Amino acid sequence: MSIKNSYRSRNWIITLIALTVALLISFTYFYSDEQYIENLDSDSYREETIKEVFTGFLTEGTSKDFQLTVNSPADKIAIALEWEDEPDMNFHTNEPDTFTISVNVGQFYYEETHQNPSGTAGKITISEIVKLPILGVINATVTLDDAGDQIGPRGINGSPFNVEDNSNSFTLTLLCMPPMKPTDV
């Protein structure tokens, strides 16, 4: 093998190793964010992590405010709003529920609305709220926009036999994680 070919082979191997390392680093970064969100229900966080779970009940068109004070810098904040819709009644179709979550963290504001599939659970997850460490208060507002009535068959006179649904319960989970320390890696 000539010196020129040996040099090319070494460059190829170095490039391949560099690409592999870059892919592993990016996979670890994105996997960590996904794992962070998926583990909202877990208790296996670093000690400094703040996790608050709130439950509530709303009637259609009303809102409820929640507040979480962050006393040590957090660089990741995740919020999950979950609810369970009633199943279809006999000869009825349950219309979906629609919830909105609004989050205010300092100068950052996020809002998301979601409608669950008819008669099933719904969930809104907001994962990467801030890109820098924050201190202070996280304000979250949950609104039940529409509770979704039970739509029934038409009666003898042609009018539908509907059952009004004007409320629903929910669970709100707020999770704040401090910046990673070198010992956490």
Sequence and secondary structure as in RCSB ss.txt:
>XXXX:A:sequence
MSIKNSYRSRNWIITLIALTVALLISFTYFYSDEQYIENLDSDSYREETIKEVFTGFLTEGTSKDFQLTVNSPAD
KIAIALEWEDEPDMNFHTNEPDTFTISVNVGQFYYEETHQNPSGTAGKITISEIVKLPILGVINATVTLDDAGDQ
IGPRGINGSPFNVEDNSNSFTLTLLCMPPMKPTDV
>XXXX:A:secstr
  HHHHHHHHHHHHHHHHHHHHHHHHHHHHHHHHHHHHGGG     TT EEEEEEEEEETT EEEEEEEEEEEES
EEEEEEEEE     TT EE   EEEEEEEETTEEEEEEEE  TTSEEEEEE    SS EEEEEEEEEEEEE   E
E  B TTS B  B   EEEEEEEEEEE    GGG 
